[in-house]
Amino acid sequence: MGWQEERRRLSEEWTALVAQQLPCAPENSPWRFRRPPQSGEPEEGFKLHLSATVRTASEVLRRAVRVIDPVQCKAPGTLELVSQLNCGLFFGYSQIGKVVTVYPRSVAEAMTLAEALREATADVPGPDVPFDNYFGGRVFYRWGSFSLHLREGDGEVPAIRGPDGKPTPDVKAPGRAVPPFIGDPFAARAAPSTPPSALRLLRAYECLSQRGKGGVYRALDLSVVPARVCVLKEGRRHGETEWDGTDGFERLERERTALVRLEAAGLGVPRVLDSLAVDGRRYLALEHIAGRTLAEEAATWAPHAREEASCRAGRELAKHLSAIHGCGLAWRDLKPTNVVVSEVTGALVPLDFEGACERDDASAPPWGTAAYLPPRDPPGHWAAQDVYALGLTVARMLQPEVEPPRLPEPLAPLLAADPLRRPSAEDAVELLLTWKEEPRVAAP
């Protein structure tokens, strides 16, 4: 079964299940609830979060409803919302994994339900919930707001009561799952965690980005003397699981394979310094390329120099793309923020190949940044998708304030609606060379 059919099957299964088990659908809310609110329910308390992927969400919800009746719970109304929740970009990083939320009415009930849900979900995969404490199975917990809110600015934010009884914002951050004045009754029964000792020679000291599939950190590689700065990428098992089952863990292995393949072909990409798996997470240590992204560099170009600089960068990018396609790969995430201008050599260095795939693999699920994707390409035209992203990158460098992006007439084929009418990356190099003629050295 292809990923499209699997997506349809899973989505239909989830829609039918939430309609049956979570019939309460408040207007203008993405959530569905077990029942309407009842009087006398607590305004704050221990929340239980059950994590799942798009492939396991229905099974987790089925098992949960057998345990929690008649306690209130909620879940996203569609499986597409589950996917967005687990991405960490649409609803916020702290919401990753919170597919089913249970609202116990007392601490004792929370403890009883947590034990039962841990047993019920012990064999089901899912991502970790950031900033929650882990209890076991797919169960995570924190003390938080059920219905209490605090006015802040022009709106309201979830709140809990402080030691003095006054509402204070319900902050989701490291070490804040259970306020110290509440106490943690779960701690003695929670599943133990093991420190990632295999990472002792890689010390992350700055978080560059964080989302469902994993984080990106600036780190020190202590395996060499003197220690060197590197980029440490993390791929989480069950993080942003795709419809075909690919998760953050596998994507990082896909990136490692692509980088090794491209480096062997002589393409200037970051070198892989180390790769290891620890506690369900894969880590990839990459050469740190000092410099600014192409987006940052383009922002400094003076108007009178923008056309020439855009043309020069476009040519170099097209040559990189031609080399990538020559290796049999498609990049699938070409954009100005995924290219670094080396401060040492001035060369453009392509980054971020976790979405890379064989250039003609029609079975691969879609990948890429929405703002750089062609609107109607069928699956499998990945090389043409790369060329379209190249065209958009050049257009946005030329006229950063113009939307939708436009290209001069000679370059218009790069953005052709029909992928079959776009030039190859190799022909794109020639197109960019002839648009603004570059002096050529005669062959000897």
N, C-alpha and C positions, 0 to 999 in steps of 0.2 A: 504493500500500500504506500503510495507517494505521500509527501507531507501535506499536499492540498487535501487529499481525501481524509487523512488522519485529523487534520485541523477541523474539517467539517464534522466528522464523527464525534470528536471530543466536545466540540462546541454544542452540538445538538444534545449530547448526553448531559452536559452541565445545565443547559437551559431548561430541560425537562425536570432535572433533579431540583433545581432551586425553585421552580414554579410549584413543585409538590411540597418541598420541605420548608421553604422560606417564602410563604405566600404574601407577606406584608411588604409592599413596595411603596415607600413614601414618594410623593411627587418631587421631581427634580433631584432625586438622590441616585447615585450609582449603586447603592447597597440594597440588599433585600434582607428582611428580618424574619425571625421565627413567628413573632406576634407583635401587636402594638404595645407601646409602653404601658405599664401598670402602675397604679398609685402605690406608694410605700416602697418602691425600689430604691436602692442606694444610689447616691449621686457620684460616688467614687468607690474604688475598691481594687482588688486584684483581678486584672484582665488575663485571660488565657488566650494565647494566639496559637493556632495550628497552621503550620506552614505546609506548602505544597507547590508543585510545579503545574503547568497547564496539563500535563499528562497524568498527574496524580490527584488533582483537585477534587474530582468527583468521588474518588475512593475515600479521601480524607473526610469529606462532608458526609458521605454515607455512614462511615463508622462513627463520626462525631454525634450525629443526631440520635443514634441508638443509645448513647451514653448520657446526654445532657438533658433530655426531656424532664421537666418543662422549662429549663433555664433559657433565658434569652440568648440569642446568638445572631450574628450577621455574616454575610459574605457578599462579594461582588456579584452584580446581576448577570454579567456575561464573562465568558472565559477570556475574551479579549481584554477585559479589565484586569483579570488575574495576571495576564501577560504584562500589562502596563504597570501594575502594582509591583511585580517582581523585577521590573527593569530598574526602578529606583529613580527615574528621571521625571515621571509624570505626576506621581503623588508624593515624592520625596524619599530620600534614602531610608529614613526611619520606618517606612511602611513596607519594606521588602518582606515578603513571606507571610504577611498577615492576611491569609486567605479566609480563615474562619476565626472570628473573634467571639469568645464566650464571656458572658457577664455574670459570674457567680454572685449570689446575694449575701454571702458571708464568707469569712476566712475559712471556716470549717468546710463549707460547701466547695470553695475553691480548691482546698487540699484534696477532698474526695474526688472531685472531677478531674483534677490534674493526674492523680494516680490512675484513674480509669482510662483517661484519654492517652496517657503514656503507653499503657498496655495495648490499647486499641490501635495505635499508630506506630508501633515499634518497628515494623518492617516496611514503612512507606517512606520513600525519599522526598526531600524537600530542602529549600535553602534555609540558612540561619536567619533569624530576625535580629537586625541590628539594635543594639542598646537594651534588648530584653535579656533576662536571665534564662538560661536553658534548664529545663527540668528533665527531659528525656523523651524518646520517641520523636514526635513532631510538635511537642508542647513547649512553648516559651511563655514567660509570665512577666508582668510588671504591675506596679500600683499606678493607677491612672484614673482619669476622668471618665465617668459613664455619661453624665448629663450636666455636670457643673461647668459653667463657663464664666469667664471674666472679660469685661469690656476692656478693649485695648485699641486705642485709636478710633477708627471708624467701624471696627468690627468686634468680634468676640473670639476668644481663644479658649481651648479646653483648660480647665483648672482643677487643682486639688487644694485641700485646706492644709495650711501650714500648722506648726505646733500651737500657734495662737488662735487657730480656728478661722483665720482669714484666708480667702481664696488667693492662690498664687499660681502663676502659669505652670501647666503640666509640661515640663521640659523633657524632651527625649534626647538623651546624650549619654556618652559612656559613663558608667558608674551611677546613673540616676534611675535605674529600673525600680528600686525600692528605696524610698526616703528613709534616712537613718532613724527618724523618730517613729516610723511604722514598725520596723523589724521585719526580718525575712523568715517566715515559718517554713518555707520550702527548702531552704539551704541544706538542711541535714539530709534531705531525701533526694536532692537533685543529682543528676548524672555527673560523675567527675569529668573534668577536662584535663587533657595532657598537654604540656607545653611543647611547642614545635621546636624540639632541640636541634633538629637537622638544619634549622635556619641560623644557627649560632654564628656562622661566618658571614651572614648577610644582615646588616643592621639598618632597617628602615628608619629614617629620621624626619621625613616630610611626606605628607599625603598630597599627591598631585590631583587625584580624582578618585571618586568612589561611587559605585553603582552596584546593581544586583549581580552582575557577572563576576565582579571582583574589583580590587583597587589597583591603583598605580602609585608607586612610592619612589621618592629619591632615597637611595640607600648607599651604605658603605660596604664594599666588598673587602672583607678582612682576610681573604685567602691569599692575598699577595702583599708584598712589602715594597714600597709603601702602599697603604690601603688606597683603593681607587673608588671614585664616585661611579655609581651605576644606576640604572633604572630597574626597579623591581616590579614586575607585573604579577598579579595574583588572579588565578582562575578558580572560581568556587564550584565544587560539585553541586549540581542542581541549581546553579545560579543562572537566571534568565534562560531556562530550558526552552529550546525551540520545539516546534511541532514534531520534528523528527527525532527528538530526544537529545540533540546536541546541547551541551551546557557550557558554562564558563570554563570548567576544567578541560574539556575537549577542545574548546576554541583556542586555548593557550597552547596546547600541544600542536594544533593546526598552525598557529603562528610560528612556533619554533621550527616546524618542518619547512614552512615556506621560507623563513629567513635563512636557514641553512642551505636550502636549494638555491636561493637567489645569490647568497654570498659566494657559493661555489661557482656560479656562473659569472662572477666578477662584478655584480651590481653593488653599488655603494649603499648598503643598508646597515643598520646597527648589528654588531657582532653578538652572537649568543655567548655569554660568559658562563652561564650555569643554568641548569634546569633540574628541579626536584619536586617531588610530591610529598606533602605532609598533611596528615589528618584530613583527607578529603579535599585538599586544595593543591593546585599546581602553582609553582612559582618559576618565573622566567627572569633571570638576571641579564640585562642587555647593556651593551656599551652606551654610555651617556654621550650624546652628541651636543656639545655646547653650541648655543646659538639661539636665534629667534625663529619662531614659526614663520612660514611664508605669509600668513595673514598679518602678523605683527610687522614684518618687513614691508609689506605692501602699504601699510598704513602710514609709513614714513616717506613714501615717494612723493615728490613735488608734482603738481599737475603737468608741467611741461615735460617731465621725464617719465610719466606714467606709461605712455604707449610703448616706448622703447623697452622699459623695464618689464612690462607685462609680456611683451613679445619674447624677450630673452628668457624669462622664467618659463613661459609656455613651451618654448622649444626644448628646454632642458627636461621639463616634465614629460613631454611627449617622447623623448629619447628613453627616459626611465621606463615609461609605460610600454614602449616597444620592446625593451629588454625583458620586462616582466612577462609580457605575452609570449615572447620568444622562448621563455622557460616553460610554457604550457600553463601558466597561472593567470588568473584574473585577480586584481587588487581588491576591488569592490568597496573601497572606502577612500578614494582619492578626494581630497579637499585641502584647502590652504592650511588648516590647523594640523594636518597629518604630514606636513612637509617641514623640515627644519633647514634653515639656511646656516650652514656651518660657519662659525665665527673664525675657524682656523683656515679653511680652504675657500669659503664662499660658495661651495657647491650645495645643491639641493639634495637632501637626504630623505627618502620616503620612509614613513613610519606606519605602524599599526596594520599588521597583516593577519589579524585573527579571523577576519571574514574572508580571507583568500581561499580560492577553490580552483579546481581544474577549469580552464577557461571555457570548456564546452560541456560542463556537467549540468545537464538540464534538471537533474534530480535535487540539486542543492537548494535549500530554502533561500528566499531573498535575504539580502544583507546590504547595508549601506546607510548613509545619512540622508534623511528624507529630502533635505534641501538640495541635494546633489544627485538625486535619482531621476531618471527619465520617467514620464508619467504612465506610459502604457507598454513598456517592453515585456514580452512574454518571457517566462523562465528560460535560462540557458544562454541568453545573449549577454553574457557577463563582460566580454571584451568590449562590446559596443556600449555597455553601461559605463565602463571605464572611460571611453572616449567622450561620452556625454558629460561625465563629471569633469574631464579635462576642459571641455568647452565652457562649462559653467565657471570653472576656476579662472580661466582666462578672461571671460566676460566680466566677472566680479572684480578682477584686478584692474581691468581697463576702466570700468565705470562703477565704482563701488556703491554709488547712491542710486543706481537705476534698477528698478524692479518692474516687470520681470527682466532678468539679465538679457542683454543683446550683444551680438557679435557683429563686427564688420562683415559685409557681404562675402568676401573671399573665405571667411572662416565659418560661415553659416552651416555648412554640412556637418560640423561637429555636433550641432544641436538638432539634427534632423529628427523628426518625430518617429520615422521608420528606422529601426536599428540597422536594417540592411542597407540603408542609404548613407549611413555614417562611414567615414573612411576608417581604415585600420589605423592602429597607433603608429605604424611605420609611415603610412601615407599622411598622417597628421603632422609628423615631423616635417615632411616636405611642404605641406600646406603652410605651416608656420614659417618655414624658411622663405618661401616665395612671397608670402604676404608682405613682409618687410625684408627685402633682400639682404641677406647676410653675406659679407665678402667670403668667397671660397678660394681655397688654395688649390691650384692646379695640380693634378696628379703628376708625379715625376715621370 
